[in-house]
Amino acid sequence: MISRLSSQRRTGLAARPERFVWDRRLERSKEELLSPARASPTISEIAFACGFNSSAHFSRAFESRYDVARGSCARG
């Protein structure tokens, strides 16, 4: 992941390391929400597992990034 970050910074694709980490957390959470194999974790459990400190913070970030409520993205 570090070499990928370094490569992106050299090419100007990532403005800040925090943004890279933020984007990866959101991508991972979306994958978890859509995964039929992971049917038991709650949205809050997925948020915490992906590095968010609160489910409210996760909800705002997810909705801002994907323009959809995180509950609408959940499997089932």
Buried (B, 14 or more C-beta within 10 A) or exposed (E): EEEEBEEBBEEEEBEEEEEBBBEBBBEBBBEBBEEEEBEEBEBBEBBBBBBBEEBEEBBEBBBEBBEEEBEEBBEE
